[in-house]
Amino acid sequence: MAIKSTDKNWGNKKDINYVGKDFASLKENLIDFTKTYFPNTYSDFNEASPGMVFVEMASYVGDVLSFYQDVQLKESLLLHATERKNVMSLAQSMGYKPKVTTPAVTTLTVYQLVPSAGAPNYEPDERLFLRIKEGLEVSTNTGIIFRTTDVVDFSEETDREYDVYERDNSGLPTFYLVTKKVKAISAIEKTTTVSVPLNERDYPSITLSDNNIISITSVTDSDNNKYYEVPYLAQESIFVEQENTSYNGNLYQNNSTVPYLLEIQKVPRRFSIKINNDNTIDLQFGSGDVNLADEQILPNTKNIGIGTANSISRLNMGIDPSNFLKTNTFGIAPAGKTLTIKYLVGGGVEANVNSNQLNIINKIEFDEDILSINASLLPTYQAGKESLAVDNLEPATGGRGAESIEEIRQNALAMFGSQNRAVTREDYIVRALSMPARYGSVAKVYVSPDSEVDVDSPNTILSSPKNVSEFIGLVEELKDKNRQEIQKGIVSYINQRKHGLSQQNNPFAINMYVLGYDSNKNLTNLNLAAKENLKTYLSQYRMITDGVNILDGFIVNIGVDFEIVCYSDYNKREVVTKCITELQEYFNMDNWTFNKTINISELELVLANVEGVMSVPSVKIYNLCAGDGTYSPNKYNIEQATRGKIIYPSMDPCVFEVKYPNKDIKGRAL
């Protein structure tokens, strides 16, 4: 590409070649330029000539400048950057915080001895159940420390198991061994104090020297004010969890499955985290002044001209635009304060330990009220503390060091793509499933636009109406009719009700159908506390114009009957047992979600692959509802929903569930 220069100082126009970028091409261009425009001035282009020294030096400088220009452009793009410091800076500018370490995770089993309460039932004495605070530290013989991430409350029935530990001469239980499970990570808590000078008011920053920090647990100043971590300083609202106590009214009845309630709180004292190139962490605070009210530097429209103090005298005053940068919008600076910072360190590959290695208790704190315990029970209560033991029945895995450059790049691109907002159907599903289990366990989620469900579908589930009083009135009207007419009337009622709702559809609303697990990992509707937490959790991610209707999904309980033909040299009973085990694994609820079909041909193939099975004459799926036992009240016409050996779900979002695999899956060998 030759471009003519128009510089008048040259006296004439000269063609300059801008294509050359490396040493050889730059040298060749300079030689051609000299031959073209200075043929009589210099003509010795021998490699040993003095003039070639200057030509080659100019080419060298041009090559170096061209190289660094290309490198700078490449390193400014996340897709092409190769230096770790540049990748980390670009990732954090896109909202992703690289992980400097990853802790190993395991499930600890905690044991406690509890005496029997005596006659008449000889159950464990509930008055002596212990409650252990979060942060129970256990270690291996080699000194690798793990820390629990939740409270261990033996009084809660969830995941609690107990066996008879000791009996008296009459065979009656005297002591029980009670077990609870809790998640633990390879981490240890450290504490450091830092004094912030009084003159540091503009975004003070504190560097923590450890390079294996997992997370910041708390930051408090000398006045006992708490500072909260936010993704960026401009975010002034965060999620704050409150223990689900009796002060929460009706929500307290669900505290066994929802131990914490989620709230949104505005926090003027906050900080954000920056990851440095050496894997250390910087804590950055805002520039606000706690002693200066916003109204003194940024006039409030509610106070101007209504007779409040100093308001009229300030009407003719100019507003300095820089005042908008001096408010507490980015948080209060801890100038002149002494900060106490607690953080977790640990992780790494060395934290991956085998099972039965974590059995030494290093640190434990109890959440208790000794005064409420009967004085006669105190010795037994103290003995219960001394009986505590821990073990990891499963190995601790997942521990590793800092993320690689490519992992940081890909995670940052994913973070930027989502923008931390729920926009698509998949975004809402992921957000709902990502809500921590301590706020309520969301097991299955289905999202659809409002009015997407076809109310005229012949496969619509026969479900109880949500308006109980209307339903009772309907039954009273039909009580003298036979069962079939009652069912027809209920179906007609449901369709009318749905048609009535569909006339008020919100084009900007979505319907989120959710289901949870009970203590036996069977599907159930979410309780009110879990729905309130989900509502609060989603409010920070949804679009401002989106409405979210949180609805109960439909559960269709099913049973399976099958027949097989075995080879003559196999035990029929053993083969049938293996077939039932395979079907139990196939219908494991971890593998099922809303609107998933049942392929009978696939079930036949699963059975045919069992050793000893020669053929599979039949596999039958049937519906089980409330009239058959403790099942879902939803009825579903399996025969009508079957097309070509595939059982289709209803148009209403539903999940097929084998609730009791040990008795609902039956088979026989011919």
KOLROTI-790504 format. One record per atom (N, C-alpha, C): residue in three letters; x, y, z. Coordinates in steps of 0.2 Angstrom, whole numbers, plus 5000, padded with zeros to 4 digits. Layout:
alaXYZ...
***
This chain:
met500449945000met500050005000met500450065000ala500550104995ala500950164994ala500450224995ile500650264999ile500250325000ile500750384999lys500450434995lys500850494994lys500850545000ser501350575002ser501350625007ser501250695004thr500850735007thr500650805005thr501050855009asp501550835013asp501850885017asp502250935013lys502051005014lys502251055009lys502951075011asn503251055017asn503951075019asn504451025015trp504150975012trp504650935008trp504750965001gly504351004999gly504451044992gly504151004987asn504050944987asn503750894982asn503450834986lys502950804982lys502650744985lys503050684984lys503050644990lys503450584990lys502950524992asp503050464989asp502750404990asp503050374996ile502650355001ile502950325007ile502550255008asn502950205009asn502650135010asn502550125017tyr501850115019tyr501750105026tyr501650025028val501749985023val501649915024val502149885029gly502749905028gly503349875032gly503249875039lys503349815043lys503249825050lys503849785053asp504149735050asp504749695053asp505349725050phe505949705053phe506549735052phe506749725044ala506649675041ala506849665034ala506449705030ser505749715031ser505349755026ser505549825027leu505649845033leu505749915035leu506449935032lys506949895032lys507549905029lys507549905021glu507149865018glu507049865011glu506649935009asn506149955013asn505850015011asn506250075012leu506750075017leu507150135018leu507650135012ile507950075010ile508350075004ile508050104998asp507450074996asp507050094990asp506950174991phe506750194997phe506650264997phe507250314996thr507850284998thr508450324997thr508650324989lys508550264986lys508650254979lys508250304975thr507650304977thr507150344973thr507250414974tyr507350444980tyr507250514981tyr507950544982phe508450504984phe509150534985phe509650494981pro509550484974pro510050444971pro510750474970asn510850534970asn511450574969asn511750584976thr511450574981thr511650594988thr512050534991tyr511750474990tyr512050414993tyr511850354989ser512350314987ser512250254983ser512550194985asp512950194991asp513350134993asp512850094998phe512550044995phe512150005000phe512449935002asn513149935002asn513449875004asn513349875011glu513349805014glu513249795021glu513749825025ala514349835023ala514849865027ala514949935027ser514549965023ser514550045022ser514350075028pro514550135030pro514350175036pro513650195035gly513350205029gly512650225029gly512150175031met512350115029met511950055031met511850045038val512350075042val512250075049val511650115052phe511550175049phe510950215051phe510350185048val510350155042val509750125039val509550065044glu510050025046glu509849965050glu509649985057met509950035059met509750065066met509050085066ala508850125060ala508150145060ala507650095059ser507850035055ser507449985054ser507349945061tyr507849945065tyr507849905071tyr507349945076val507450015076val506950045081val506250045078gly506150045072gly505450035069gly505149965071asp505549915070asp505349845072asp505149835079val505549865084val505449865091val504749905092leu504649965089leu504050005091leu503449965088ser503549935082ser502949895079ser502749835083phe503349805086phe503149745090phe502749765096tyr503049815100tyr502649835106tyr501949865105gln501849895099gln501249915097gln500749855096asp500949805093asp500549745092asp500449715099val500949705103val500849675109val500349715114gln500349785114gln499949825118gln499249815115leu499149805109leu498449795106leu498149725108lys498649675108lys498449605109lys498249605117glu498649635121glu498549625128glu498049665131ser497749715127ser497149755129ser496549715127leu496549655124leu495949615122leu495949555126leu495449535130leu495449485134leu495449415130leu495249415124leu495249355120leu495949335118his496449385118his497049375115his497649385120ala497449415126ala497949425131ala498249365134thr498949365135thr499349305138thr499649325144glu499749385146glu500149395152glu499549395158arg499749365163arg499249345169arg499049415172lys499449465173lys499249525176lys498749565171asn498849555165asn498349585160asn497649555160val497649485160val497049445160val496649455166met497049465172met496649475178met496349545179ser496749595176ser496449665176ser495849665171leu495849635166leu495349635161leu494749595164ala494849545167ala494349505170ala493949545175gln494349575179gln494049615185gln493649675182ser493849705177ser493549755174ser492849735171met492749675169met492149645167met491749615172gly491949625179gly491549605184gly491649535187tyr492249505185tyr492349435187tyr492949435192lys492949405198lys493449405203lys493849335202pro494449335200pro494749275199pro494849245206lys494849175206lys494949135213lys495749125214val495949145219val496649135221val496749065224thr496249035226thr496348965229thr495648935229thr495548875229thr494948835230thr494948785235pro494548795240pro494548745246pro494248675244ala494548625247ala494248555247ala493548555251val493148515249val492448515252val492348445254thr491948435259thr491748365261thr491148375266thr490848315268thr490348315273thr490548285279leu490548315284leu490748295291leu490148255294thr490248205297thr489748175302thr489948185309val489448215313val489548235320val489148185324tyr489448165329tyr489148115333tyr489048145340gln488448125344gln488348145351gln487948085354leu488148075360leu487848025365leu487248065368val486648035368val486148065371val485748015376pro485648025382pro485347975386pro484547965384ser484247915386ser483547905385ser483147945389ala482547965387ala482148005391ala481747955396gly481747895395gly481447845399gly480747835397ala480347805401ala479647785399ala479247845397pro478747835393pro478547765390pro478847745384asn479147795380asn479347785373asn480147765373tyr480447785378tyr481247775378tyr481547805372glu481347865370glu481647905365glu482247945367pro482647975363pro483248015365pro482948075369asp483248095374asp483048155378asp483148225374glu482648255371glu482748315367glu483048375371arg482948375377arg483248425381arg483948435381leu484348375379leu485048375379leu485348375373phe484948395367phe485248395361phe485748465361leu486348455358leu486748515357leu486648555351arg486848615351arg486848655345arg487548685345ile487848675339ile488548695338ile488548755333lys488948805335lys488948865330lys489348845324glu489248885319glu489648885313glu490348895314gly490848855311gly491548875312gly491848815316leu491548755317leu491848705320leu492448685316glu493048685320glu493648665316glu493848595318val494048555313val494248485314val494948475309ser495348435311ser495948425307ser496148355307thr496648335302thr496948275302thr497548265306asn497848205306asn498448195310asn499048235307thr498948255301thr499548295298thr499448375298gly498848395302gly498748465303gly498348505298ile498048465293ile497548495288ile496948515291ile496748575291ile496148595295ile495548605291phe494948585293phe494348595290phe493848635294arg493448675291arg492948715295arg492248705293thr491748695297thr491048695295thr490748755293thr490348755288thr490048815285thr489348825287asp489048785292asp488348795295asp488348775302val487748785305val487648765312val487448695312val487748655317val487548585318val487048585324asp486448575323asp485848575328asp485548505328phe485748475334phe485448405334phe484748405336ser484448455337ser483748465339ser483348465332glu483648475327glu483248475320glu483248405317glu482648385315glu482548325312glu482848305306thr483048365302thr483348355295thr483948325296asp484048265292asp484748225292asp484948205298arg484448195303arg484648175310arg484548095310glu484948055312glu484947985313glu485147965320tyr484847915323tyr485047895329tyr484947815330asp485447785333asp485447715335asp485547705342val485347645344val485347625351val486147615353tyr486447655357tyr487147645359tyr487247595365glu486747595370glu486847555376glu486147535378arg486047475381arg485447455384arg485547435391asp485047435395asp485047405402asp484947335402asn484947305408asn484847235409asn484247205406ser483747255406ser483047235403ser483047245396gly483547265392gly483547275385gly483247345383leu483147385388leu482847455386leu483447495385pro483347545380pro483847595378pro484047635384thr484647645385thr484847695390thr485247755387phe485647745381phe485947795378phe485847785370tyr485847835367tyr485747835359tyr486347875356leu486547855351leu487147885347leu486747925341val486747985342val486448035337val486948065332thr486748065326thr487248085321thr486848145317lys487248195315lys487048245310lys487648255305lys487448285299lys487948295294lys487948365293val488548395291val488648465289val489248465284lys489148525280lys489748535275lys490348565278ala490948555276ala491548585279ala491948595273ile492348645274ile492848665269ile493548665272ser494048665268ser494748665270ser494948735271ala494848765277ala495048835279ala495148845286ile495448895288ile495648915294ile495548995295glu495249015300glu495049095300glu495649125304lys495849185300lys496349225303lys496049295304thr496449335309thr496149395311thr496749445310thr496649505307thr497149555307thr496849625309thr497249665311thr497049735313thr497449785309val497049835306val497449885302val497149955304ser497550005305ser497350075307ser497350115300val496850145299val496750195293val496850265295pro497350295293pro497550365295pro496950415293leu496850465298leu496350505297leu496250545291asn496850555287asn496850595281asn496750555275glu496650495276glu496450445270glu495750445269arg495450485266arg494750485265arg494450465258asp494950475253asp494750465246asp494950385244tyr494450345245tyr494550275243tyr495150245246pro495150235252pro495750205256pro495750125254ser496350105253ser496450035251ser496849995256ile496749935258ile497049895262ile497249825259thr497949805259thr498149745256thr498249695261leu497949635260leu498149575264leu498649535261ser499149525265ser499749495262ser499649415261asp499249385264asp499149305262asp498949305255asn499249255252asn499049235245asn498549175244asn498249155249asn497849095248asn497149105252ile496949175251ile496349195254ile495749165251ile495249135254ile494649105251ile494149155251ser493949195257ser493449245257ser493549285263ile493249345263ile493249385269ile492649375273thr492749355280thr492149345284thr491849405287ser492249445290ser491949505293ser492449565293val492249625293val492649685294val492249735298thr492549745304thr492249795309thr492749845311asp492549905312asp492949965314asp492949965322ser493350015325ser493450025332ser492750045335asp492250065332asp491650085334asp491150035334asn491349975332asn490949915331asn490449915325asn490649955320asn490249965314asn490449905310lys489949875306lys490149825302lys490149845295tyr490649825291tyr490749845284tyr490549775280tyr490149785274tyr489949735270tyr490349735263glu490449675261glu490749665254glu490249665249val490349705244val489949715238val490349705232pro490049685226pro490449675220pro490849735217tyr490449795218tyr490749855216tyr490449915221leu490849965222leu490650015227leu490050045226ala489850055220ala489150085218ala488550045220gln488649985222gln488049945224gln487949955231glu487449985233glu487249995240glu486849955244ser486549905240ser486049855243ser486349785243ile486249745248ile486549675248ile486049635251phe486149565250phe485749515254phe486049515261val485549515266val485749505273val485349445276glu485649395279glu485149345281glu485049355289gln484449335291gln484249335297gln483949265300glu484149245306glu483949185308glu483149185309asn482849125306asn482149115306asn481949095313thr481749155317thr481549135324thr480849155325ser480549145331ser479849155332ser479549225331tyr480049275330tyr479849345329tyr479549345322asn479749295318asn479549305311asn478749275309gly478449265315gly477749245314gly477649185311asn477249175305asn477049115302asn477649075299leu478149115297leu478749095294leu479149045298tyr479049055305tyr479449015310tyr479348945309gln478648925308gln478548855307gln478848815302asn479248855298asn479648815292asn480348825294asn480548835300asn481248855302asn481648785301ser481348725301ser481748665301ser482048655294thr481648685289thr481948675282thr482148745279val481948795282val482248865280val482448895287pro483148885289pro483348915295pro483548985295tyr483549015289tyr483749085288tyr483249115283leu483149185284leu482749225280leu483149275276leu482949285270leu483449335266leu483049405266glu483449455267glu483249525267glu483749565263ile483449615260ile483849665256ile483949725261gln484649745262gln484749795266gln485249845263lys485149915264lys485549965261lys486149975266val486749965264val487349975268val487750025266pro487850085270pro488250135268pro489050125269arg489150075274arg489850055275arg489949985271arg490349995266arg490449935262arg491149935259phe491349885256phe492049875253phe492049835247ser492449835242ser492549795237ser493249765237ile493249705233ile493949665233ile494249675226lys494849685226lys495249675220lys495849625221ile495949585216ile496449525216ile497049555213asn497649555216asn498249575213asn498549525210asn499149535206asn499449495202asn499849435206asp500049455212asp500349405216asp499849365220asn499249365219asn498649335222asn498549355229thr498749415231thr498549445237thr497949485235ile497549515241ile496949545240ile496949615243asp496649665239asp496549735241asp495849745243leu495749775249leu495049795251leu495049865250gln494549895246gln494449965244gln493849985247phe493850045250phe493250075253phe493050135249gly492450165251gly492250225248gly492550285250ser492350345248ser492650415250ser492150455254gly491550425256gly491050465260gly491350485266asp491050535269asp491150565276asp490650555280val490750515286val490150495290val489950555294asn490350605295asn490150665299asn489750715295leu489750705288leu489350755284leu488750725281ala488150755282ala487550735279ala487550745272asp487250705268asp487150725261asp486850785259glu486250805263glu485950865262glu486350925263gln486850925266gln487250985267gln487651005260ile487850955256ile488150965250ile487750955244leu487250915244leu486850895239leu486050915241pro485850975239pro485150995241pro484650935239asn484150935244asn483650885243asn483050925241thr482650895236thr482050935233thr481550935238lys481550885243lys480950885248lys481050945253asn481650965254asn481751015259asn481851085256ile481851095250ile481951165247ile481251205246gly481251265249gly480651305249gly480051285253ile480051245258ile479551225262ile479551255269gly480051295270gly480051335276gly480551295281thr480851245279thr481351215284thr481951255285ala482351245290ala482951285292ala483451295286asn483551355284asn484151375279asn483851355272ser483251335271ser483051315264ser482951375260ile482651425262ile482551485258ile483151525256ser483551525261ser484251565260ser484651525255arg484551465254arg484951425249arg484651425242leu484051455241leu483751445234leu484151475229asn484551535231asn484851575225asn485651545225met485751495228met486451475228met486551425223gly487151435220gly487351385214gly487551315217ile487451265213ile487651195215ile488251175211asp488751165215asp489451145212asp489351065209pro489451055203pro489350995200pro489750935203ser490350955206ser490750905209ser490450885216asn489950915218asn489650895225asn489350825224phe489150805217phe488850745216phe489350685217leu489950705217leu490550655218leu490750645225lys490450695229lys490750695236lys490250665241thr489650635239thr489150605243thr489450535246asn488950505250asn489150435252asn488950385247thr488850395241thr488650355236thr489050295236phe489750305236phe490150245236phe490450215242gly490050235248gly490150205254gly490550255259ile490550245265ile490850285270ile491550255271ala492050305271ala492750285272ala492950285279pro493250225281pro493450215288pro494050255290ala494050325288ala494650365290ala494650375298gly495350365300gly495450375308gly495150315312lys494950255309lys494750195312lys495250145312thr495150095317thr495550035317thr495149975315leu495249945309leu494849895307leu495049825309thr494649785311thr494749715312thr494449675307ile494949635303ile494749605297ile494849525299lys494349485298lys494349415298lys494249385291tyr494649335290tyr494649305283tyr494849235284leu494649195279leu494749125278leu495349115273val495849075275val496349055271val496448975271gly496648945265gly496748875265gly496648855258gly496448795257gly496348765250gly496948735247gly497048725241gly497548695238gly497548625237val497948595233val497848525231val498048485238glu498448505242glu498648465248glu498048455253ala497448495252ala496848495256ala496448435254asn496548405249asn496148345247asn496348285251val495948265256val496148215260val495648155259asn495948095261asn495548035261asn494948035266ser494547985265ser493947975270ser494247955277asn493847965282asn494047945289asn494747975292gln494848035289gln495448065291gln495348125296leu494748155295leu494548215299leu494248195306asn494648185311asn494348165317asn494548195323ile494948255323ile495248285328ile494848355329ile494548365334ile494148435335ile494648485338asn494748535334asn495248585337asn494948645340lys494348665338lys493948725340lys493248715340ile492848725345ile492148715345ile491748765349glu491248795347glu490848845351glu490148825351phe489848825357phe489148805357phe488648865358asp488048855354asp487548905355asp487048885360glu487048905366glu486748875372glu486548925377asp486048905381asp485748945386asp485748905392ile486348905396ile486448865402ile485848875407leu485648935408leu485148945413leu484548915412ser484348895405ser483748865404ser483748795405ile484348765407ile484448695408ile484348675415asn483948625416asn483848605423asn484548585427ala484548615433ala485248605436ala485448525437ser484948485438ser485048415438ser485248385432leu485148415426leu485348385420leu486048415417leu486348465421leu486948495419leu487548445418pro487648395423pro488148355422pro488048305416thr487448285415thr487348245409thr487448285402tyr487248355403tyr487348395397tyr488048405396gln488448415401gln489248425400gln489548355397ala489248305400ala489548235397ala489348225390gly488748255387gly488648255380gly489048295376lys489348355379lys489848395375lys490448345375glu490648315380glu491348275380glu491248215375ser490648195374ser490548135370ser490548155362leu490648215360leu490648235353leu491148205349ala491048185344ala491548155339ala491348175332val491848175328val491748195321val492148145316asp491948135310asp492348095305asp492048115298asn492448105293asn492248115286asn492148045283leu491548025282leu491447965279leu491547965271glu491648025268glu491848035261glu492448075261pro492848065255pro493448105255pro493348175253ala493848215255ala493748285253ala494048295247thr493648325242thr493948345235thr493848415233gly494148435228gly493948495225gly494548545226gly494948535231gly495448585233gly495948595227arg496148655226arg496648665221arg496948735222gly497448755218gly497748825218gly497348875214ala497648925212ala497348985209ala497148965202glu496648995199glu496448985192glu496948995187ser496948955182ser497448965176ser497249025172ile497649055168ile497449105164ile496849095159glu496849035156glu496349015152glu495649015156glu495648985162glu495048985166glu494849055168ile495249095170ile495049165171ile494749195165arg495049185159arg494749215153arg494049185152gln493949125152gln493349095150gln492749115155asn492949115162asn492449135167asn492249205166ala492749245165ala492649315164ala492149335158leu492249295152leu491849305147leu491149275148ala491049225152ala490349205154ala490049255159met490449285163met490149335168met489949395164phe490349415159phe490149475155phe489549465151gly489449405149gly488849385145gly488249385149ser488249365155ser487649365159ser487449435162gln488049475163gln487949535166gln487649535173asn487649475176asn487349465183asn486649485183arg486249475177arg485549485177arg485149425174ala484549415176ala484149365173ala483749395167val483849375161val483549395155val483149335152thr483549285150thr483249225147thr482949185152arg482549135149arg482249085153arg482749045157glu483349025154glu483848985157glu484149025163asp484249095162asp484449135167asp484049135174tyr483449135173tyr482949125179tyr483049055182ile483049005178ile483148935181ile483848935185val484348955182val484948955185val484948995192arg484649055192arg484649095198arg484249065203ala483649035201ala483248995206ala483648935210leu483948895205leu484348845208leu484948855212ser485248925211ser485848945214ser485648975221met485048985223met484949005229met485148955235pro485548985239pro485848935244pro485348895248ala485448835250ala484948795253ala484748815260arg485148855263arg484948875270arg484348925269tyr484248955263tyr483648995263tyr483048955260gly483148895259gly482548855256gly482848815250ser482748755250ser482948705244ser482448705238val482748735233val482348735226val482648675222ala482248625221ala482548565218ala482348565210lys481748585208lys481548585201lys481248655200val481448675194val481148745191val480948735184tyr480448765183tyr480148775176tyr479948845175val480148875169val479948945168val479648955161ser479148995161ser478749005155ser478449075155pro478349105149pro477949165149pro477249155151asp476949205154asp476249205157asp475849185151ser475349135152ser474849115148ser475149065142glu475749045143glu476048995138glu475648925139val475448905145val475048845146val474448845142asp474348785138asp473748775135asp473148745139val472648795141val472148765146val471648725142asp471648715136asp471248675132asp471548605131ser472148595134ser472448525132ser472048475136pro471948415132pro471648355135pro472048325141asn472748345141asn473148315146asn473248355152thr472848405153thr472848455159thr472748405165ile473148415170ile473148385176ile472448405180leu472148355183leu471548365187leu471848385194ser471948445195ser472248475201ser471748505205ser471848505212ser471348545216ser471348615215pro470848655215pro470848725214pro471148765220lys471448815218lys471848855224lys471348895228asn470748905226asn470248945230asn469848885234val470048875241val469748825244val469048835245ser468748895247ser468048905248ser467648885242glu467948905236glu467548895230glu467548815228phe468048785230phe468048715229phe467548675234ile467548695240ile467048665245ile466348685242gly466248745240gly465548755237gly465348715231leu465848695227leu465748655221leu465648585223val465948565228val465848495230val465148485233glu464948535237glu464248535240glu463748535234glu463848565229glu463348565223glu463348495220leu463848465220leu463948405216leu463848335221lys463748345228lys463848295232lys463348235231asp462748255228asp462248205226asp462348165220lys462848185216lys462948155210lys463548105211asn463648065205asn464048005206asn464848035205arg465247995206arg465948015206arg466248035199gln465948005194gln466148035187gln465948105186glu465348115188glu465048185187glu465448235191ile465648215197ile466048265201ile466648275198gln467048225195gln467648245192gln467548285186lys467048275182lys466848315176lys466748395179gly466448395184gly466248465187gly466948495189ile467348465192ile467948495194ile468448515188val468448475183val468848485177val468548555174ser467848555174ser467548615171ser467748675175tyr467748665181tyr467848725186tyr468548745185ile469048705184ile469748725183ile469848755177asn469548735171asn469648765165asn469348835165gln468748835168gln468448905168gln468948955172arg469148925177arg469648975182arg470248995178lys470548945174lys471148955170lys470949005164his470348995161his470149045156his470049115159gly469849115165gly469749185168gly470349215170leu470849175172leu471549205173leu471849225167ser471749185161ser472149205155ser471949265152gln471349295154gln471149355151gln471449415155gln471849405160gln472249455163gln472949445163asn473249415158asn473949395157asn474349455156asn474949455159asn475449515159asn475949495154pro475949525148pro476449515143pro477249515146phe477349555151phe477949565154phe478149515160ala477649465161ala477749425167ala477949355165ile478249325169ile478449255168ile478149215174asn477949145173asn477749105178asn478349055179met478549055186met479049015188met478748955192tyr478748895190tyr478548835194tyr479048805197val479048795204val479548775208val479348715212leu479748665214leu479648615218leu480248605223gly480148575229gly480748565233gly480748495235tyr481248475240tyr481348415242tyr481048415250asp480748355252asp480648355259asp481248315262ser481248295269ser481748265272ser481948195269asn481448165265asn481648095262asn481848105255lys481948165253lys482148185246lys481548165241asn480948175243asn480348165239asn480148235237leu479848245231leu479648315229leu479048335233thr479048405234thr478548435238thr478548505236asn477948535238asn477848615237asn478348645241leu478548705239leu478948745243leu478548785249asn478748785255asn478348825260asn478448895259leu478048935263leu477949005262leu478649045263ala479049015268ala479649055270ala480149045264ala480148985261ala480648975255ala480449015249lys479749025248lys479549065243lys479749145244glu479649165250glu479849235252glu480549245250asn480949195252asn481649205251asn481849205244leu481549165240leu481649155233leu481449225229lys480849255232lys480649315229lys481149375230thr481449375236thr481949425238thr482549415234tyr482749345233tyr483349335230tyr483349355222leu482749335219leu482649355212leu482649425211ser482349465216ser482249535215ser482949575213gln483549545215gln484149585214gln484349565207tyr484049515203tyr484349495197tyr483849515191arg483249515192arg482749515187arg482749595184met482449595178met482349655175met481849695178ile481849765178ile481349805182ile480649795179thr480649785173thr479949775169thr479749705170asp480049655172asp479849585173asp479449575179gly478949535178gly478549515184gly478649435185val478749415191val478849345192val478349315196asn477949265193asn477449235197asn477649165200ile477849155206ile478049095209ile477549055210leu477448995207leu476948945207leu477148875209asp476748835212asp476848775213asp476848725207gly477348685206gly477348645200gly476948585202phe476748545197phe476348485198phe476748415199ile476548375203ile476948315204ile476448255202val476748215198val476348155195val476648095198asn476448065203asn476748005206asn476547945201ile477047905200ile476947845196ile477247785199gly476947725196gly477247655198gly477447625192val477847575192val478147535187val477947455188asp477647425183asp477647355183asp477947325177phe478347275178phe478747245172phe478747165173glu478747135167glu478847065166glu479447055162ile479847005164ile480446985161ile480446905160val480846885155val481046815154val481746805155cys481946755160cys482646745162cys482846685158tyr483546685157tyr483846625155tyr483846565160ser483846505158ser483646455163ser484146445168asp484846465167asp485346455172asp485446505176tyr484946555177tyr485046615182tyr484446605187asn484646635193asn484146635198asn483646695197lys482946675196lys482446725194lys482446785199arg482446765205arg482346815211arg482946865210glu483546845209glu484146885209glu484046935203val483846905197val483846945191val483346995192val482746985195val482247035196val482447085201thr482847065206thr483047115211thr483547165207lys483947135203lys484447185199lys484047225194cys483547205191cys483147245187cys482747305191ile482547285197ile482247335201ile482747395203thr483347365204thr483947415206thr484047465200glu484047435194glu484247475188glu483647525187leu483047505188leu482447555187leu482447605193gln482647585199gln482747635204gln483247695202glu483847675200glu484347715197glu484047765192tyr483647735187tyr483447765181tyr482947825183phe482547805188phe482047855191phe482247895197asn482947895198asn483247945203asn483048015201met482748045206met482548115205met483048165203asp483648155204asp484248195202asp484248195194asn483948145191asn483948135184asn483348165180trp482848195184trp482148205181trp482048285183thr481748315178thr481548385179thr480848395176phe480648455175phe479948465173phe479848445165asn479348415164asn479148405157asn479548355153lys479848315157lys480248255154lys479848195153thr479948175146thr479448115144thr479748055147ile479347995147ile479547935149ile479547885143asn480147865141asn480247825135asn480147745137ile479647715136ile479547645138ile480047605134ser480247615128ser480747575124ser481447585128glu481547645131glu482147645134glu482147605141leu481647605144leu481547565150leu481647485148glu481347465143glu481447395140glu482147385139leu482547435136leu483247425135leu483647415141val483447465146val483847455153val483747385156leu483147365155leu483047295158leu483347245154ala483347245148ala483647195143ala484447195144asn484747245147asn485447245148asn485647215154val485147205159val485347165165val485547095164glu486047075167glu486347005166glu485746955168gly485646905163gly485146855165gly484446865162val484346925159val483746945156val483746925148met483246875146met483246855139met482846905135ser482246925138ser481746965135ser481347005140val481047055137val480547095141val479847105138pro479447055140pro478747055137pro478347125138ser478447155144ser477947205145ser478247255151val478147315150val478347365155val477747415155lys477447425161lys476847465162lys476947515167ile476747575165ile476747635170ile476047655171tyr475947665178tyr475247685180tyr475347745185asn474747775186asn474747835190asn474547815197leu474847845202leu474647845209leu474547905212cys473947915215cys473747975218cys473547975225ala473248025228ala473048025235ala472647965238gly472247945233gly471747885235gly472147825236asp472747815234asp473147755234asp473647755240gly473647815244gly474147815249gly474347895250thr474947895253thr475247965254thr475547995248tyr475148005242tyr475448025236tyr475148095234ser475448115229ser475148185226ser474448175225pro474048225226pro473348225224pro473148225216asn473648245212asn473548255205asn473448185202lys472948185198lys472748125194lys473048145186tyr473248085183tyr473448095176tyr473348035172asn473048045166asn472847985162asn473447965158ile473747915161ile474347885158ile474247865151glu473647825150glu473547795144glu473347845138gln473047895140gln472847945135gln473547985133ala473947995138ala474548035136ala475147995133thr475047925131thr475547885128thr475447885121arg475947895117arg475947895110arg476647855108gly476547805105gly477147765102gly477647745107lys477447725113lys477847705119lys478147755122ile477947815121ile478247875125ile477647915128ile477747915135ile477247955139ile477448025140tyr476948065137tyr477148135137tyr476848175143pro477148225146pro476948255152pro476348305150ser475948325155ser475448375153ser475648445151met475148485148met475348545146met475548595153asp475248575158asp475448605164asp476048575166pro476548615169pro477248595170pro477148545176cys477448485174cys477348425179cys478048385179val478148355185val478748305185val478448235187phe478648185183phe478548115185phe478948095191glu478648065196glu479048045202glu478847975204val479347935205val479247865208val479347885216lys478847895220lys478947915227lys479247865231tyr479047805231tyr479347755235tyr479547695230pro480247705228pro480547655224pro480547585226asn480547575233asn480547505235asn479947465235lys479347505234lys478747465233lys478347485227asp478547545224asp478147565218asp478447535212ile479047505212ile479347475206ile479247395207lys478847365203lys478747295205lys478847255198gly479147195199gly479247155193gly479147075195arg479147035189arg479146965190arg479446935184ala479746875185ala480046835180ala479546785178leu479546775171leu479046725168leu479446655168
***
